[in-house]
Every structure is written in structure tokens, then in C-alpha cells.
Amino acid sequence: MTAVSSASPGLEGPDAKNRLFGPLPDVQGEAGYAEDHPARVGFFTDTSVCIGCKACEVACKEWNTLPMDDSHGKRDAMGMSGMSYDNTGMLGANSWRHVAFIEQSRAVDLPMPSFGRPGDDRKDTGLPVNPVAPQADGPLNAQTSVLNAEALTEYDPQTGQSGGDKQIRWLMSSDVCKHCTHAGCLDVCPTGALFRTEFGTVVVQGDICNGCGYCVPACPYGVIDKREDDGRVFKCTMCYDRLTDGLQPACATACPTQSIQFGDLDELQARADARLATLKEQGVESARLYGRDENDGVGGNSAFFLLLDEPEVYGLPPDPIVTTRDLPAMWKAAATGAAMIVGIIGSAFLGRRRS
């Protein structure tokens, strides 16, 4: 994991008195639950085995009775994003799971014999050569120039030139709310609509939400979204209703490749460390864990990921920081400034009375 790179002076080191930042061994205990509370649970998403089937998206929508929406979050509308196979677009109030499709291509040298293109040995006539019928006349050659291998190369990433080729890979990842150790959304909610469950997850109570929207910018991952038709916010609950009945979340149950794994957070972290070590031994140097480090800007996540590239490639912030971590210092500075102003005004009145 990369070190925190923010230039904020507050990130020089964790403040032991700041309970809004840093490692937190007992999240539920900090929230007020008794010592015999359940173990903290979470998701470990191994993107290296995700096949992009979207079973998790469908299961999430079906279990939570989420309305249909298009790639722009418009409710009860079916639309095509035009972005590969990703028509969800992003997480939103109506899409609590989102499978990202990232297509990558790079030029590679393959150990294959190279062959010249049809017509390379002919003299240049100034007109494109028809690879289907090299003896055809000039107009026909011009009309069918789209079949020329060089022209195809501009559009087909798998077509190479001069014996070269291009390698294609898909990066697929099922994104979800991270259920942060230090959740900024939870800190700023004025009504208590957001609360920490006995399982360590963060849940929105729709019947208490007043639609103020403070939690939307407070999330460093951009997860929480507001439904414009009723004004309330929604996000993944990690199927809190299923957890209370001893069941796994719907998305983890539906995943056919076990890319989404659910369970005790400590066990998931150990499993993720072992999986990362295996990939490193196999030569996958780009593999990394995201959201696993309890010393990061949010104190670690209940939902963390094994990625095969930089977090930015997946649309994730490289150094997420809980947006409320500097609130104690800010209030302290504001109180100090207010005290100074009161002192100056009081001195002015006293001096005027003496004169």
C-alpha cells in the first residue's frame, strides 16, 4: 500500500485524543455496544477472479427491491451507457453494487513469425490496395480501403503492424460501500439516520433520513447518493436484515466465482494476505490490497479489495481520508479565535470605561 500523500498538516501523525481518525480495534465497542457483541464482518473482493457476470448487481437489486435506473441514475429508465458492458455507470441510490469493466490494451512482442501485408510487394500507385482483389481498379480499391490491414489497426486493438500485436485484458471489479472504520457520513448525520450496527457496518435508516445531504460530500469514496424524487439518501446496508437472521449478504451468495467473500473481518484479512502472497509468487507484481490497511486515512474498511492495478484505474481514490478527521482541530481553532475576539472586545470596553 502507498503511504498517505496528502499535504495536510493534520496528517503528520495521528492524534491519540482524536477519536475520528486512526486504528480502532473495537469499532462496535466504540459505538456503544456491549463486550459480547458479534465479530466485525465484511467483504473481501478478489478482482482477479471476477468474471463480470453482474450476478451481484442483480441479487442486490432483487433482495433490496431497488428500482431500475440507467447509467445516469435516472429511476425507472433503461439506458445504454456506451461504455463497454458497463451500463450501471457508478454506485448510486438505486445501485448499491456496481461491476466496473476496464479494458486495457498494450503493445507486446509475441514470439510469432511475421508476414507482410497483401500488396506490400507492389509498386506504390498512390491508391490504397484492395486486399480482397489486388488486381481491382482504382475506384474499387478506394471504396474497400476500410479492409486494409493498416486501416483496421486504428480501430481493432488486436490487429498489429509489422509483426507486432496488442495484448488485451479486462479488469473487472464489483464496487460497494466500504463501511469505513471512521465513517464521515456517520459523523455528520444530524438525525441519527446513519448508525453503526452490532456487526460493525454502517446503515441508513430511510424513515429517519431528512434529506439534508450532509453525508453525500462527507464520503471520501462518493458512495452515498440521494434519490431526487424523495430526497433521501441510500447505500449498501451489507444486507443488515439478512445478517440478523444468520444469512450472508445477497451479493456474496450469488457470486459464482467467490470473487465476493463475506465473513469475519479478521479471517478475511488473513485470507487476503495469503492470496496476495500467492499472486506475487506467480509474478503478478501489480497486485495490491486496497482498504486493508488500518493505518490509512479511514482506519481501514469492512469492504476491501485485491486490485490488479492502481486504484485510480478502478475509479477509487488512491489515498482516501475521512472528511471529518480534522474537525476537532478546526473546532479548537475556532474556539480559540472566538475567545481572542471576546478578549479584545472586553479589553476595548474596559479601556473606554477607564478613560
PyMOL commands that set and color helices and strands:
alter all, ss='L'
color gray80, all
select helices_A, chain A and resi 9-12+27-30+47-49+55-63+138-143+145-147+149-153+184-188+215-218+240-243+250-254+265-281+311-314+327-354
alter helices_A, ss='H'
color red, helices_A
select strands_A, chain A and resi 41-46+98-108+165-175+194-196+202-204+225-226+233-234+260-264+288-290+303-307
alter strands_A, ss='S'
color yellow, strands_A
deselect
rebuild
show_as cartoon
